Amino acid sequence: MELSGLNSKSIELPKEVGRIGIDQQGEPNGIISEWGAMNLVGKYLPQLSDEELKNYILLIQYHLLQNGITSYTDILGPGGDNLFHGAWSSRVIKLYKALYDENKLLTRVSVNLFAAKEGVHSFKNIISGAEAFSYPLHTDKSWLKVDTIKLFGDSSPCIRRSCNGYQGELTFAGHSVEEQIAELNKTIVELHRLGWQVGIHAIGGKTIDAAIDAFSYAEKIMPNKDLRHFIIHGDDLTIENAKTMAKNNILLSCQPIAGYSMINDIKQIIPDEYNAKLFDWQSYINEGVVVAAGSDACCFPFNWLKGLEFTLTGKAKNNQIYQSDLGCKIEDAIRMYTINGAIQEHLEHERGSIEVGKLADLQILSHDLFTIPAEQIGKTNVIMTICNGKVVYQR
């Protein structure tokens, strides 16, 4: 904290930068919130070497293969240059390219570019970061692609109305919520104009509403780009949101394993009288929304089968069952983890389903998911993983 110059006289930061926690004496207590503030401190931490980062990439990819996963999304860019000892930095994109050139990648990677320079969510920082990005040349996009901008719309879920004194916060620049939403809208419209797909971290309803409005407006004034913008998490999504999303080809990227791990905690903040239909993915699908599922690793486990079980049963980590009436159909739930993810990536023509002419990325499971009881799916094992026609993992 001393090296970064953050003390009791300099802890008041703009909203788009973040917050430095203080103790009862008004001194920094070591708790740092949001990417801008974390960047201020992170630049003074030791940075991982290129070789260390390469080794960690391959280690993570091997763990993914153990879970049957042959493609994933990573978040990297100028907004993460000083985060996690360099593990979110722009430098890692070059290392992915180097591993690709060396024919060492074990799985396919789609990078969501964290364009917000220094982690600061303002129009200026995000657009300048996007415009300065240089795509790795001579790269097969089936192995490495960087076509998407990742935004963080809220930190703590910014909900539509105060609940038990809780409201949550937006992360964009602005002195008021209205100004922050205007900044978010302006940023999304410009990224749309530039041809970037946008995925925005939006948990609370107020953030979700603002992002959907921005995506819809961008599509209205600049139609037919087929960018497939998407909401990430979307915990506080409503049926009305889903109808608007389907109409404007806005996708949802959700994380059932997060629901499995945290639904009880979420319901302590947002109880049933506020939102009785948390994670109502089947209803969104029925409205025509393309819902893709992931893990939000390393916040949560890679195990997609645990997440799949939760989508069907509502059985959480604490063994309680939540909202069992909202369970997905098995066919739709599996599509969330397969073809819908490929659609989000604009790659449904080459992956996501077993068809002649598509890439041979497959996994073999110990049980038939369509015939075993839903509550046993999470105990199913991956027996073999095949990527690009080669056996890359065998139990």
N, C-alpha and C positions, 0 to 999 in steps of 0.2 A: 504494500500500500504506500509506503514511503517512497519507493523507487518510482511509482507511477504518479506521485505528486497529489494523491488523494488524501486529504485530511479534513478536519472539521470545518475548514474555511472553503473547501472546494467540492463538497459532496452534493451540492445542488446541481443536478444535471437535467438537461431537457428531456422530455418524455421519450423522444425518439432514440435517445442514447441509453437511458436506463436509470437504475437507482443503486445507490450505495447505502447499505444498511448502517444504522447508527445505534449505539447503546444509550443507556439512560443519561450518560454524561455528554451525549452529543458527538461522541467520537466514532469513527468507523469500526464496525464489529466484524468485518471480514465477509459479510454476506453481500454478494454482488448479483444484481438482477438485470437481465437483458443483455443482448449481444454487444451493443455499443459499449456499455460499462465493462463487460468482460474483456473486450478487446483492449481497453485502456490498461488493464492489469496484465492480460495475457502476453503482451509484447515483451514483458520483462521475465517471463518464464522460460525455462530451457526448451529449445525446439528439437523435435525428433529429426534425425538425419534422413536423407533420401532412402538409404538402405533399410533403416528401421521401418519407415513407412511402407516400403514395398513388402517387407516381410509381414507386417500387420495386415496389409491388404490380402495377401495370399492366405494368411491364417484365417481371417474372417471368411474368405471365399470357401475355404475347405469346410468350415462349420456350416455354411449355407448349404453346401452340397450334401452334408450329412442329414440335412433337413429336407432334401429333395428340391432345393431352390436353385434354379439355373440362371436367373436374372434378377437384378435388384436395382434400386435407386439410391444414389449417394448424394449428399449435399456438400458442395465445395464452391469456393470462390473468394473474391476479395472481402466479403463480409465475414469470412472465417479465417482470414490470414493469421490472426493472433489467437485463435481459439483451439483449445484441446492440444496444445503443444505442436500446432501445425497440422493436425489431422483433418481439419476442415478447410485447409488453405487451398489457394489456386494452384500451388505447387503440386498437389496430389493429382490434379488433372493431367499434368505432364508426366507424372509417374505411372498413371494408368496407361497413357499413350506409350511410354517406354516398355511396360509389360506387354502391351499389345504387339509392339514391334518385335519383342523378343519371343513372341508366341507363348507367353507364360500365363495369360489370364485363364482362370479356371471357370469363371462365370461371366455372363454378359452384364454390362454396367450402363445405366442411364444416369447421367449427372444432372441434378437440378442445380442450376447456377445460383449461388448465394451472391447476388450482384451488389447488394447494399454495401458500399464501401465503408469500412470500419464498423460494419454491423449496424449502421444508423439507417433507420427507415424513414427516409425523406425522398421526395421526388428527385432532387438533385443527385443524391448519393446512389440511388438505385439505377436511374437512367444512365448516368455517367459510367457506372460499373458495367452495365449491359453493353453500352456502346464501345467500351474499351476492350471487351473480351475478344480473344482471337481463338477461333476454333482449331483443334488439332488437325492438321492436314493429313491426307492419305490414310484415313481411318475407316474401316468397315463399320457402319452404324449398327449392324447387328451385334457388334461386340462393345462398342463405345460410342455413345451419342450425348450431345449437350444441346438440347433444343428447348429447354424449359427453364424459366426463372422461378426460384422459390422465394416467396414473401412470407413474412410473419405478421399476421393481422392483429393478433392479440397475444397477451402473455397469459395472465390469469384469464379464464373465460369471461369475455365482455358480454354479459347477458342483457336481455331487452329491458328488464326492469329490476329494481333492487329486490333482493330476496334475503330475508334475515339480515339486512344491512350489507349484503354482498352485492357488488356491481361488476367488478372486473375492470380491465383496462385494455385500451387499444395501444398499439405500439408506434403508430405513425406520428409524424410531426404535426403540431397544432396546439393551440392554447385551450381549445375546447374539443369536446367529442365531435361537434359539427365540423370544426376545422380539420380534425384528424381524418374524418370520413371523406372530406373533400380532397385531402392530399392522397388518400388511398385511391379514390376514384380517378384522379388525374394521372396517377402512376400507372394504374392498370390500363387505362385508355391508351396511353403512350406506348406501353409495352405491346399492346395489341396492334397498334399501328406499325410498330417495328417488326412484327411477325413472330414474336415470342409467345409460346404457350406459357401460361402462368398457373402455378399451383400455390395456393395461399393457405397457410396455417390459420384456421378459423374454428375455434371451439365454441365460443359463446354466440347466442342468437343475434346480438347487435352487430357483431363482426360478420357473421354469415350473411345477414341481410345486406350489409354495405357491400360485401364482395360480389354477391349475386347481382345486385343493382348495377355495379360497375361493369361486370362482365356482360350483362344484358345490354347496357347502353353502348358499350364498345361494339358489340355485334350488330346493334341497330344502325349505327352510323358508319360502320365498316364491315358489312356482311360478307359471308361466304369464304372466310379465310380457313375454316375448318381447323381452328387451333386447339379446340377441346380443352379449354381452361378447366381447372378443377379445384374444388374445396377439399382441403386436407383436414381430417378429423370430422368436422361437421357434427359434433355431438348434439348441439341444440337445434338441429335441423327440424323443419316442420313440413307438413304435407304441402302447404302453399309454396314453400321454398322449392320443394321437389318438382312441383308443376312448372314453376318458372325455369328451373334448371333443365328439365326435359325439353321445354320449348326452345331454349337457347343453346342446347347441346353443351351444357355445363355438367361436368362429371363430379363424382364424389370418390375421394380416396380415403377409405376408413381403415381402422385398425381393431378388428374384433378381439385380438389378444389383449389390447389395452382395456377394452370393456371387461374381459374376463378378469383382469388383474385389479381394476380400479372402480368398478361400478358402484360398490358400496360406498367408497369415499366420495364419488361424484354425487351420489344421492344425498349425502350429508350436506353438500353445498346447494344442490338443486333438487329439492325433494319432489315427491310425486305430485303434490298439488300445483307445482309450477310446470313440471314436464313429466307426464306419466308415460310417455312413449319414447324414452331414450333408446337410441340405436334401433330404430324401426326400419331397418334396411329393406325388408321385403316390401313394405308399403312404398318406399321410394322407387324400388325396381318396378313395382306395378304401375307407377306413374310414368315410367319410361326413362328413368335416370340410369345411366351406366355407373354402377357401383363397383369399384375395384377395392380389393382388400390387401393389406400389408401388415407389417408388424410394428413399425416405429422403433425398430431396434436401433441402438442398443438400450433404449429405455425399457423395452419389453423383450421377451424371448423370441427367437426365430421360429419356434414351433408353430407352423401354420395350422396343423391339425388340431391343436388346442383352441386356436381361434375359430376354426371351422365348427368345432363342437359347440362353442359358445353361441355362434350365429343360429344354431339349430335349437338349442336347449335353454339358453339363458343361464346355464350353470356356471357360477363364477369360482374364482380361486378359493373363496371361503366355504365352498360347497353349498352355498345358498343358490336358489333359483330365482332369477329376476325376470319378470315380464315374459313368462313362457309362452303367452299368447302371441308374442311378436316374432316367434322363431321363423327363420327362412326355410324355404323349400330346399332340399338337398341339391337339386340341379342348379338353382340360382346361386346358392352359397358357393358351390364349386366354381361356377363361372366367375364369381367375384375374385377368386384366387388364380384364375387362368386367363380365359379369353378377354375378360373385362380389363385386366391389367395391360394386356397387349393393345387393346383399343385405346386406353389412356396414352400409351406410348406411340400411337400411330403405327403399330407394328402387327396388327391383327392379320395381315397378309402373310406373315412368316412365322408367327409363334402363337401360343395360347390355346391351340386345339390340335388334335391328332388328325392330320389330313395329308394326303399326298401332295408333295411339293413344299411342305413346311419344314422348318428346322427340326431335327430329331432331338428335342430336349424333353426328356421323359423321366418319370419316377415310378418305381414299382413299390407297392405297399404290401404290408403283411396281411391286410384284410380288405375286403370289398366294401367301400364306403356306402354303397347303395343298399347293402343287405344287413350290415351289423347294426345293433342298436345305437342310436345317435350318441348316447352317453359313453360309448366305448371308443368313439373316433379319436379322442385325445390320447388314447393309449396305443393307437396304431403306430407301427414302426415303418420307417423308410428302409426298404431292403436294398434297393439299388437306385442310383441316379445316373442318367445318361445325358450328356451335353454334347451337342453337335455330332451325335451318332457314336460317341465314345463313352464307355463305362468309366465314370470319374469317381464314383464312390460305390462300395459294396459292403454291406453290414457283415 
